[in-house]
């Protein structure tokens, strides 16, 4: 009896033999996205969660260890930083992750490289606290984990003709792509935000997002009817068009050519790090070998003979000569893969259903079990649109009268500086300050912690800024003030040359002072009223 026949959806020998080229392209792109996730951390990780960082990973893990048992703590925070949270260990995670991601790009031992990338990135995310609360991190971990079952085995597998991807792993990656869109559309309506219902959500979207671009400045000034049409198109695409991934190939290809330009427009009008790049490359899995080969011929690129034809014989290859030991091992391996992938599918489907109604009687144990690993997530981008752009600025002074601002490397500050395009690079510190600006300093301890680190002149935290206005010694006082920003109009920009106009709202967090004995205390409390 061919036991593998019971696992047809999970067995690569009966896999998607007509998707070899899209798989090859996707895995190379996934390697680049992993690299783009690790590369910024080389410059930021010590200032974010290092021993002298804003939210030290060591302190966090120590608190987890005191609250949970030895096994429970590792499950709650699955990270290699349990062994050490030193600066050297943090940098090792980044460099090893970058090396593995580049080897994945060059298609060297892809399964092993995917495993290394996943473990290194999960190790950071599990200990980064506020600096890893982004949906993009979950998207990458989910796609990276499923790709362990999607990628071909071997040291140099090429297209992996003898090992096409299992249909289950292919479907789960497409399922993630679908959920990112559909759940984002659903939460826009479920949130009750009137801006989506009144078709005004895009009127100030380009200005108020986390990190705008100069192209977004120009798009912001288009007529209202363009922005209203964008709302209609967004909801139509996210709630309706993406269902085409379930239709025959011709409709899937049409879907690809609609969503791809859409993602490119999002990329150039806002810096959402690697998020949109990942969604874009997941869309490649809508294609098949026949279309890719036709496209290569149009582009004049030489290619090998039909990958589908070369691998079609694999599906029908006889297994009669398999030894009992090899057959048993194969059944165990397929059983394990089946259980994991089915668990992910159940958890993600349950999360999506519970989004519509919490009263649905669904077991939540698989959801809870997978939650620490971020491989079964709920998505929902821009459920509620922000109604203003606020920026936190850190300032230092030696006399309490004359204040000098610490320059930022990425987020808006200088009104004459055009907002840049730097995604997929992710400045997590700048990004988190945007979230903090929408709340209060008590809700976001990173602001007060940053003030303390600046008073001590910590070099790792200073590296998160664009420069140090106090190179000789730290200032005596540090404060965080809140500004509101608006894009200038075309007329204002023509006259002043400024991309922004801004107004100071007041003190955001307590002003801290370092006394002569080294003690730090508050000398002034914030005076900014909470805003929407």
DAURCOR-V838942 format. One record per residue. N is the residue number from 0. PSI is psi in whole degrees, -180 to 180 (none if undefined). BURIAL is b if it has 16 or more other ideal C-beta (glycine too) atoms within 10 Angstrom, else e. Layout:
BEGIN
n={N;N}
psi={PSI;PSI}
burial={BURIAL;BURIAL}
END
This chain:
BEGIN
n={0;1;2;3;4;5;6;7;8;9;10;11;12;13;14;15;16;17;18;19;20;21;22;23;24;25;26;27;28;29;30;31;32;33;34;35;36;37;38;39;40;41;42;43;44;45;46;47;48;49;50;51;52;53;54;55;56;57;58;59;60;61;62;63;64;65;66;67;68;69;70;71;72;73;74;75;76;77;78;79;80;81;82;83;84;85;86;87;88;89;90;91;92;93;94;95;96;97;98;99;100;101;102;103;104;105;106;107;108;109;110;111;112;113;114;115;116;117;118;119;120;121;122;123;124;125;126;127;128;129;130;131;132;133;134;135;136;137;138;139;140;141;142;143;144;145;146;147;148;149;150;151;152;153;154;155;156;157;158;159;160;161;162;163;164;165;166;167;168;169;170;171;172;173;174;175;176;177;178;179;180;181;182;183;184;185;186;187;188;189;190;191;192;193;194;195;196;197;198;199;200;201;202;203;204;205;206;207;208;209;210;211;212;213;214;215;216;217;218;219;220;221;222;223;224;225;226;227;228;229;230;231;232;233;234;235;236;237;238;239;240;241;242;243;244;245;246;247;248;249;250;251;252;253;254;255;256;257;258;259;260;261;262;263;264;265;266;267;268;269;270;271;272;273;274;275;276;277;278;279;280;281;282;283;284;285;286;287;288;289;290;291;292;293;294;295;296;297;298;299;300;301;302;303;304;305;306;307;308;309;310;311;312;313;314;315;316;317;318;319;320;321;322;323;324;325;326;327;328;329;330;331;332;333;334;335;336;337;338;339;340;341;342;343;344;345;346;347;348;349;350;351;352;353;354;355;356;357;358;359;360;361;362;363;364;365;366;367;368;369;370;371;372;373;374;375;376;377;378;379;380;381;382;383;384;385;386;387;388;389;390;391;392;393;394;395;396;397;398;399;400;401;402;403;404;405;406;407;408;409;410;411;412;413;414;415;416;417;418;419;420;421;422;423;424;425;426;427;428;429;430;431;432;433;434;435;436;437;438;439;440;441;442;443;444;445;446;447;448;449;450;451;452;453;454;455;456;457;458;459;460;461;462;463;464;465;466;467;468;469;470;471;472;473;474;475;476;477;478;479;480;481;482;483;484;485;486;487;488;489;490;491;492;493;494;495;496;497;498;499;500;501;502;503;504;505;506;507;508;509;510;511;512;513;514;515;516;517;518;519;520;521;522;523;524;525;526;527;528;529;530;531}
psi={134;96;-30;-22;-25;-13;41;-40;-17;-4;122;-24;-20;31;-168;82;-7;17;31;-44;-48;-38;-45;-46;-43;-45;-35;-43;-37;-37;-42;-37;-42;-43;-42;-21;-37;-37;-48;-27;-26;-38;-13;-27;-36;-38;-27;-57;16;175;-33;23;-174;-43;81;129;-35;-43;-41;-48;-33;-40;-38;-42;-35;-22;-27;164;177;-43;-43;-37;-36;-36;-38;-38;80;95;146;-11;-5;-32;-39;140;27;165;-37;-41;-41;-45;-34;-41;-43;-48;-40;-42;-42;-43;-45;-39;-37;-39;-34;-40;-39;9;39;115;61;-39;-43;-41;-38;-41;-42;-45;-44;-47;-43;-44;-39;-36;-39;-51;-38;-19;1;-8;-122;-22;8;24;34;147;-29;-36;-43;-39;-45;-42;-39;-48;-40;-38;-46;-33;-18;-33;-13;-33;152;150;171;163;-45;80;-10;-133;-12;43;-35;-9;69;160;145;149;-31;-46;-38;-46;-41;-34;-41;-35;-39;-46;-46;-45;-36;-44;-56;-45;-33;-39;-40;-44;-25;-37;-39;-27;-23;10;119;-21;-35;-38;-28;5;36;7;-28;-2;-37;19;-44;-25;-37;-3;170;-51;94;172;166;-30;-38;-34;-45;-41;-34;-30;8;161;158;-38;-29;-43;-38;-41;-34;-38;-47;-45;-38;-49;-38;-42;-48;-35;-22;-59;-34;-15;-13;-14;-16;-8;171;166;-39;-39;-34;-40;-41;-43;-43;-42;-5;-47;-28;-52;-31;-46;-36;-39;-40;-41;-42;-15;-5;148;95;38;-133;4;-55;-28;-41;-44;-39;-46;-26;-31;-22;-27;-2;-18;173;175;-40;-45;-43;-40;-38;-41;-40;-38;-41;-39;-5;22;129;146;165;174;167;118;-36;-44;-35;-28;-5;-32;-20;-37;-34;11;132;145;17;-28;3;137;154;-40;-45;-38;-43;-43;-40;-40;-42;-43;-44;-36;-42;-48;-42;-45;-44;-49;-37;-37;-42;-44;-43;-47;-44;-38;-42;-42;-39;-41;-40;-21;-31;-30;122;-11;-3;125;84;134;135;1;-46;-35;-47;-40;-37;-15;-44;-22;-6;39;1;99;160;135;168;88;135;50;-41;129;136;144;11;157;118;142;130;134;131;134;145;153;150;-11;-1;3;-46;117;137;131;143;122;142;152;-24;-44;158;139;-66;121;-19;-7;121;139;134;171;118;-1;144;7;135;105;92;-32;-52;-41;-45;-29;-28;-45;-43;-35;-20;-7;-151;164;-26;-29;-24;89;-13;-29;-51;-39;-37;-41;-44;-44;-35;-34;-30;-3;34;122;-31;-39;-39;-29;-16;-14;172;-7;173;107;-4;70;-26;-47;156;153;167;-30;148;136;161;119;159;130;153;136;149;147;140;159;168;-38;-43;-41;-37;-35;-46;-22;5;142;-23;159;150;161;129;132;-24;-165;126;-41;166;140;127;146;139;117;173;-30;5;-9;146;132;164;134;-11;137;156;153;17;127;144;143;165;none}
burial={e;e;e;b;e;e;b;e;b;b;b;b;b;b;b;b;b;b;b;b;b;b;b;b;e;b;b;e;b;b;b;b;b;b;b;b;b;b;b;b;b;e;e;b;b;b;b;b;b;b;e;e;b;b;b;b;b;b;e;b;b;e;e;b;b;e;e;e;e;e;e;e;b;b;e;b;b;b;b;b;b;b;e;e;b;e;e;e;b;b;e;e;b;b;e;b;b;b;b;b;b;b;b;b;b;e;b;e;b;b;b;b;b;b;b;b;b;b;b;b;b;b;b;b;b;b;b;b;b;b;b;b;e;b;b;b;b;b;b;b;b;b;b;b;b;b;b;b;b;b;b;b;e;e;e;e;b;e;b;b;b;b;b;b;b;b;b;b;b;b;b;b;b;b;b;b;b;b;b;b;b;b;b;b;b;b;b;b;e;e;b;e;b;e;b;b;e;e;b;b;b;b;b;b;b;b;b;b;b;b;b;b;b;e;b;b;b;e;b;b;e;e;e;e;e;e;b;b;e;b;b;e;e;b;b;e;b;b;b;e;b;b;e;b;b;e;e;e;e;e;e;b;e;e;b;b;e;e;b;b;e;b;b;e;e;b;b;b;b;b;b;b;b;b;b;b;b;b;b;b;b;b;b;b;b;b;b;b;b;e;b;b;b;e;e;e;e;e;e;e;e;e;e;e;e;e;b;b;e;b;b;e;e;b;e;e;e;e;e;e;e;e;e;e;e;e;e;e;e;b;e;e;e;b;e;e;b;b;e;b;b;e;b;b;b;b;b;b;e;b;b;b;e;e;b;e;e;e;e;e;e;e;e;e;e;b;b;e;e;b;b;b;b;b;b;b;b;b;b;b;b;b;b;e;b;b;e;e;b;b;b;b;b;b;b;b;b;e;e;e;e;e;b;e;e;b;e;b;e;b;b;b;b;e;b;e;e;b;b;e;b;e;b;b;e;b;b;b;b;b;b;b;b;b;b;b;b;b;e;e;b;e;e;b;e;b;b;b;b;b;b;e;b;b;b;e;b;b;e;b;b;b;e;b;b;e;e;b;e;b;e;e;e;b;b;b;b;b;b;b;b;b;b;e;b;b;b;b;e;e;e;e;b;e;e;e;e;b;b;b;e;b;e;e;b;e;b;b;b;b;b;b;b;b;e;e;e;e;e;e;e;e;e;e;e;b;e;b;e;e;e;e}
END
